[in-house]
Amino acid sequence: MIIITFYALQTDQNCDICDKTFSQTTNLNTHVKGVHQKEKPFSCDICHMSVRTRQTLERHMSSVHSNEKPFECDKCHKTFALKGRLKNH
């Protein structure tokens, strides 16, 4: 038995407001809602900070409300919650 699956080809999606290009419609929709409509649907249960994406909320939770600091400087052994803060250090 041979099963043939067809995938719909998605073309790039452009934002009508700023002409930024996205490969997926869901990313375009997230962009429009967050950047142009200023929607921030994800909220921190602790400090009530609102953010655009779940990933940003997860990063906020781990860097602000957690004692986790998994990024360590090789030279002075200081630890950081975010990789970017280690890089700036």
C-alpha positions as protocol buffer text, in pm:
chain_id: "A"
residue {
  index: 1
  type: MET
  ca { x: 0 y: 0 z: 0 }
}
residue {
  index: 2
  type: ILE
  ca { x: 137 y: 340 z: -101 }
}
residue {
  index: 3
  type: ILE
  ca { x: 28 y: 652 z: 85 }
}
residue {
  index: 4
  type: ILE
  ca { x: 84 y: 983 z: -86 }
}
residue {
  index: 5
  type: THR
  ca { x: 62 y: 1299 z: 120 }
}
residue {
  index: 6
  type: PHE
  ca { x: 32 y: 1643 z: -34 }
}
residue {
  index: 7
  type: TYR
  ca { x: 145 y: 1952 z: 152 }
}
residue {
  index: 8
  type: ALA
  ca { x: 3 y: 2289 z: 63 }
}
residue {
  index: 9
  type: LEU
  ca { x: 275 y: 2530 z: -39 }
}
residue {
  index: 10
  type: GLN
  ca { x: 268 y: 2842 z: 171 }
}
residue {
  index: 11
  type: THR
  ca { x: 383 y: 3164 z: 19 }
}
residue {
  index: 12
  type: ASP
  ca { x: 531 y: 3446 z: 222 }
}
residue {
  index: 13
  type: GLN
  ca { x: 279 y: 3661 z: 407 }
}
residue {
  index: 14
  type: ASN
  ca { x: 332 y: 4039 z: 418 }
}
residue {
  index: 15
  type: CYS
  ca { x: 208 y: 4273 z: 689 }
}
residue {
  index: 16
  type: ASP
  ca { x: -25 y: 4530 z: 531 }
}
residue {
  index: 17
  type: ILE
  ca { x: 92 y: 4793 z: 781 }
}
residue {
  index: 18
  type: CYS
  ca { x: 474 y: 4770 z: 777 }
}
residue {
  index: 19
  type: ASP
  ca { x: 534 y: 4524 z: 490 }
}
residue {
  index: 20
  type: LYS
  ca { x: 737 y: 4287 z: 709 }
}
residue {
  index: 21
  type: THR
  ca { x: 739 y: 3935 z: 563 }
}
residue {
  index: 22
  type: PHE
  ca { x: 649 y: 3612 z: 744 }
}
residue {
  index: 23
  type: SER
  ca { x: 666 y: 3252 z: 625 }
}
residue {
  index: 24
  type: GLN
  ca { x: 360 y: 3148 z: 827 }
}
residue {
  index: 25
  type: THR
  ca { x: 21 y: 3312 z: 866 }
}
residue {
  index: 26
  type: THR
  ca { x: 20 y: 3249 z: 1242 }
}
residue {
  index: 27
  type: ASN
  ca { x: 343 y: 3447 z: 1278 }
}
residue {
  index: 28
  type: LEU
  ca { x: 194 y: 3733 z: 1076 }
}
residue {
  index: 29
  type: ASN
  ca { x: -115 y: 3735 z: 1298 }
}
residue {
  index: 30
  type: THR
  ca { x: 97 y: 3736 z: 1616 }
}
residue {
  index: 31
  type: HIS
  ca { x: 302 y: 4024 z: 1473 }
}
residue {
  index: 32
  type: VAL
  ca { x: -4 y: 4236 z: 1386 }
}
residue {
  index: 33
  type: LYS
  ca { x: -171 y: 4178 z: 1723 }
}
residue {
  index: 34
  type: GLY
  ca { x: 142 y: 4243 z: 1926 }
}
residue {
  index: 35
  type: VAL
  ca { x: 316 y: 4519 z: 1731 }
}
residue {
  index: 36
  type: HIS
  ca { x: 38 y: 4715 z: 1566 }
}
residue {
  index: 37
  type: GLN
  ca { x: -259 y: 4643 z: 1793 }
}
residue {
  index: 38
  type: LYS
  ca { x: -43 y: 4640 z: 2109 }
}
residue {
  index: 39
  type: GLU
  ca { x: -206 y: 4321 z: 2240 }
}
residue {
  index: 40
  type: LYS
  ca { x: -25 y: 4149 z: 2526 }
}
residue {
  index: 41
  type: PRO
  ca { x: -232 y: 3841 z: 2601 }
}
residue {
  index: 42
  type: PHE
  ca { x: 13 y: 3670 z: 2838 }
}
residue {
  index: 43
  type: SER
  ca { x: 27 y: 3793 z: 3196 }
}
residue {
  index: 44
  type: CYS
  ca { x: 253 y: 3707 z: 3489 }
}
residue {
  index: 45
  type: ASP
  ca { x: 55 y: 3567 z: 3784 }
}
residue {
  index: 46
  type: ILE
  ca { x: 304 y: 3715 z: 4030 }
}
residue {
  index: 47
  type: CYS
  ca { x: 366 y: 4076 z: 3917 }
}
residue {
  index: 48
  type: HIS
  ca { x: 95 y: 4105 z: 3648 }
}
residue {
  index: 49
  type: MET
  ca { x: 340 y: 4215 z: 3378 }
}
residue {
  index: 50
  type: SER
  ca { x: 183 y: 4159 z: 3035 }
}
residue {
  index: 51
  type: VAL
  ca { x: 380 y: 4039 z: 2733 }
}
residue {
  index: 52
  type: ARG
  ca { x: 316 y: 3949 z: 2368 }
}
residue {
  index: 53
  type: THR
  ca { x: 434 y: 3588 z: 2358 }
}
residue {
  index: 54
  type: ARG
  ca { x: 436 y: 3279 z: 2579 }
}
residue {
  index: 55
  type: GLN
  ca { x: 813 y: 3253 z: 2527 }
}
residue {
  index: 56
  type: THR
  ca { x: 862 y: 3605 z: 2662 }
}
residue {
  index: 57
  type: LEU
  ca { x: 651 y: 3520 z: 2967 }
}
residue {
  index: 58
  type: GLU
  ca { x: 854 y: 3203 z: 3027 }
}
residue {
  index: 59
  type: ARG
  ca { x: 1179 y: 3401 z: 3000 }
}
residue {
  index: 60
  type: HIS
  ca { x: 1037 y: 3662 z: 3241 }
}
residue {
  index: 61
  type: MET
  ca { x: 937 y: 3394 z: 3493 }
}
residue {
  index: 62
  type: SER
  ca { x: 1277 y: 3225 z: 3486 }
}
residue {
  index: 63
  type: SER
  ca { x: 1482 y: 3544 z: 3498 }
}
residue {
  index: 64
  type: VAL
  ca { x: 1276 y: 3753 z: 3742 }
}
residue {
  index: 65
  type: HIS
  ca { x: 1082 y: 3515 z: 3965 }
}
residue {
  index: 66
  type: SER
  ca { x: 1319 y: 3220 z: 3982 }
}
residue {
  index: 67
  type: ASN
  ca { x: 1655 y: 3169 z: 4145 }
}
residue {
  index: 68
  type: GLU
  ca { x: 1773 y: 2968 z: 3846 }
}
residue {
  index: 69
  type: LYS
  ca { x: 2092 y: 3106 z: 3696 }
}
residue {
  index: 70
  type: PRO
  ca { x: 2218 y: 2843 z: 3453 }
}
residue {
  index: 71
  type: PHE
  ca { x: 2463 y: 3064 z: 3262 }
}
residue {
  index: 72
  type: GLU
  ca { x: 2807 y: 3095 z: 3424 }
}
residue {
  index: 73
  type: CYS
  ca { x: 3103 y: 3312 z: 3332 }
}
residue {
  index: 74
  type: ASP
  ca { x: 3410 y: 3098 z: 3260 }
}
residue {
  index: 75
  type: LYS
  ca { x: 3643 y: 3361 z: 3406 }
}
residue {
  index: 76
  type: CYS
  ca { x: 3482 y: 3482 z: 3729 }
}
residue {
  index: 77
  type: HIS
  ca { x: 3210 y: 3216 z: 3777 }
}
residue {
  index: 78
  type: LYS
  ca { x: 2934 y: 3472 z: 3822 }
}
residue {
  index: 79
  type: THR
  ca { x: 2598 y: 3324 z: 3718 }
}
residue {
  index: 80
  type: PHE
  ca { x: 2313 y: 3475 z: 3519 }
}
residue {
  index: 81
  type: ALA
  ca { x: 1951 y: 3389 z: 3451 }
}
residue {
  index: 82
  type: LEU
  ca { x: 1971 y: 3497 z: 3087 }
}
residue {
  index: 83
  type: LYS
  ca { x: 2232 y: 3408 z: 2826 }
}
residue {
  index: 84
  type: GLY
  ca { x: 2227 y: 3767 z: 2697 }
}
residue {
  index: 85
  type: ARG
  ca { x: 2323 y: 3903 z: 3038 }
}
residue {
  index: 86
  type: LEU
  ca { x: 2620 y: 3666 z: 3052 }
}
residue {
  index: 87
  type: LYS
  ca { x: 2722 y: 3777 z: 2703 }
}
residue {
  index: 88
  type: ASN
  ca { x: 2702 y: 4147 z: 2804 }
}
residue {
  index: 89
  type: HIS
  ca { x: 2903 y: 4072 z: 3120 }
}
